[in-house]
Amino acid sequence: MKIQALVFIVFLGVCYCTLYPSYQFNDSWNVIGKASENIVIPVRIALRQRNLEEFRQKAADIRNPLSLEYTNYMSIDEIMNIIAPPVEDQMKVIQWLNNYGITEVTNKRDFVEFEAPIVVLNKLFHTEIKMVQHEEESAIQHKIVEGYEIPEFLEDVIEFVQDLPFFIHKRNLAKFADDSPSKDVLYPQTIEDLYSIGNYVISTNSSVNVWEFTNLSYKVSDFEEFIKGTDLQVVPQNITQIGANNNVIADAECTLDIQYITSIGSNATNFYLTSTSWVLEAAQTVFNYQVPILVNSISWSADEKSEGYDYNSRADTEFQKLGTRGITVLAASGDSGADCNGFQNGFSTGYPATSPYVVSVGATEIVSVNPSPKDNLEEAALPPVCSDYRYTCTTCSNGCSEEPADPAGSYASGGGVSYYEARPSYQDTVVSAYLNTPGITLPPSSYYNASNRFFPDVAANGDNILIYLNGDWTPIGGTSAATPIWGGIIAVLNDFLISQNKQPLGTVNDFLYKMNADEADTIISIGTSSTNNKDGCQYGWDSNPNGYDPVTGLGTPNVNKMLSYVQNNLALFKDYNIR
């Protein structure tokens, strides 16, 4: 935590020092006024983790297919025994809270959580919590605007107060498509044909989850109509809710995510998580869920730089904790191409897609269908939604061609280079090849650090995906469509592994890059020499027809080929022992 000022105060015999997080409260946030002191709000306090180098090495070995420790996953207790602060330090924090009348404290060993009235929190942190509103949001939030204090004797124990002092503008990435009557649309069967998934039905405890950061949700009635209208052959299992579900007004992002991860990951064990905080808190919640939720899809983003290194570094550790339990996290790469809104000498980058411990997912679009569905399919072979006069359903049963999402359309596949994150070793070969490919025009070197993490890792179709939203069919798209599609695909691969008594994929990035290097037809490069994701910017990133690029990553999946590769490499995986 960056310390900008020290102010010592004697309070109840305890010396306090003022700590300022390393973020800046900026003009996009408006202070509405002082928060009502009687409102009770939840709080988490992050405790300083220990032995992080030891833990990171263990996590690296567990996710590396070339390591003897590959997929040798750990339990919650085994992980926490390494990184949790000493019990006496945990108890210092709890006793401090107890002294302020906060007696119902949940201790998760590397963070504590509780609820308290704002009047108590103001005294606890020597601050004044205020009501604030982001200029692009309607929701009013409770935030610490002017810094906060903790006792001097806890400085080496408390890393920071979570959420309250962080001004993170979270954006969902769903994009509404052109609703013209002649527009071709995609539905689950299109995706299954496009990526050679076939009629694969999950038969094990392979599980999926979507993370949503809103007070809105999906509607059960919409979900039921989606199942009927797309004629899903296997009705998705019941969805276990983690957090609130507003079943009155459906949000487009939430609806897209749950409808497609459950239909592509057919018959998976389904979860749905909501949080009004951000990815750090969501990752902590999933980590502490006793049964590992194996695949987690995030179609939300926030500016990497404005979040600050401290927040992202702690969230990265949480993602590594998930990976050491055998849990995969995927994140949408963004829909603004290279995104030139003034950050990083010209480019803005979105977190968590830039984290090297998540699979960053870009987007493509279908540019041709061979042959036309009208020439070879009877109308009765298509699902009921295809009788809707507004849309022409696309099928890829006989082949489709993809290209990176066109920046001239409603969105461009996000991609680029992280502001903070060092380049992981699994990217070294492909990124070096990209940077030295003849004909590739790179942005000015001042716009990016070539030694940092490039993104996305992979891509899938994100154009004109049909969902059922608030009582009607709606085409939607963006990388937020591509991400739950990949989530469903990872669930399929996990199912096959578990059915063979093998461990699931966990942090899968190293494996994906190795698989693609070994067999290029498992993830297919779909770049075109004419595509650049600058999306109105002066500069952007060229697409690469023959390999990795920071537009669509390694490319799009061929699930049949991926399953064959996994089957031929089962010896890499430890026997199933998820805890």
C-alpha angles and dihedrals in degrees: 000000000000112000111209099169141009121212117172119211130176110225123164087342093303125118112228128197125197115240126191120200117231096256132097124232100224140193094266088075121072123203108225096185145280115327119245107264094220096061113109115217135178119251135190124194117201113221121210110266121220137210089030095156090054091047094047091052091051090048091049092052092047093054097041113095090204093058124092086227094058110143092356089141125196135221125245091257093049091053095044092048087064103042108023116103117249116288091244090059091049089051092051089061093045092049090050089054092046089056087063093051094262100133104152100076125157111213114207091173097241095042137020127213134196144145125245141162115264090243089062093044091052089057094041094055098028091237143104117247113215139191112252136177131198114230091239097046135070096205119099114220135195111238143165103240105175104039131267141238136233128186115276092236090061098049092098092047105043117063096184146314107265127234100346097082096033118095101201118163104210118203128193112218104215113130124198113231132221107288097203116141094243096052116123113229136196128226131181096281090054090056093046090053095041094055099033094247092138117185094322111166120195113235103176135061092280104149139200135196138181124209116218125186103199142084088239124077143170126297119240090216090055090050091052092050090048090056092050097042096049092042095229108198092213118042109226116253121253114290118237110219121220107187129354127333119201101204095182107071117025122219117221095226095048091046095049093048099050096040094053104036089053095045096046091041089051114201094359121150101263133217133175122198128193127187135170088205124062143264097296091059093042092050091050090051093050092045091055094047102112096223110055112246097215105202125036124183124199120191094176133092143187131192107278097212099047091050088063134226094270094058095043093046092053091045089051089056089052090051089051090050089054091049093053088057091053095260125143124210124195127187134190113249095219137262102247100080112224088350109217103195098137104279127119094014091305110341131079119205128202129228137243089027089066094056111110088217096065131063106249111213127204128186142247137185134220112251100176140016121208111227112008113251090228090062098051111023131072114229089240090062091065123081120261095262090066090070088067104115092221099065142048111212117226121216125190097193090121099035141294133202123225136199133180112283108279112247088214090066131070093293144005125221108264118234146136139105129320120250095216111014121092116228110268117232092244088069099047098095099043096041092049089050091050094049090052099042112125112242095025111123111209127203117252110292090240089067096066146012107243090203092063133089115290120210153243108037099195140354143214137183114296102167127108098344109176118230134168108240129176094338101319143073114261131180113225138165152160133116086306088073094046094051100060088043089059088043090058090048093053088050089055091051090047090051092055091049093048091047086058091050091253132133120264122251101263112178092012104183097098090048094049093052092046092048092050092048091050096043116014094192092068091072111021123214108230102176124138124209091230098055123098123168096217090121096195095330123121090241137025142151124290119232115239119222093198108043148336122355135166090247104063100359116216090345139247128330132260098197096189090056091044091053090050091051092050090048091051091050102043089124089072092066127078118233114275112282108143112169 
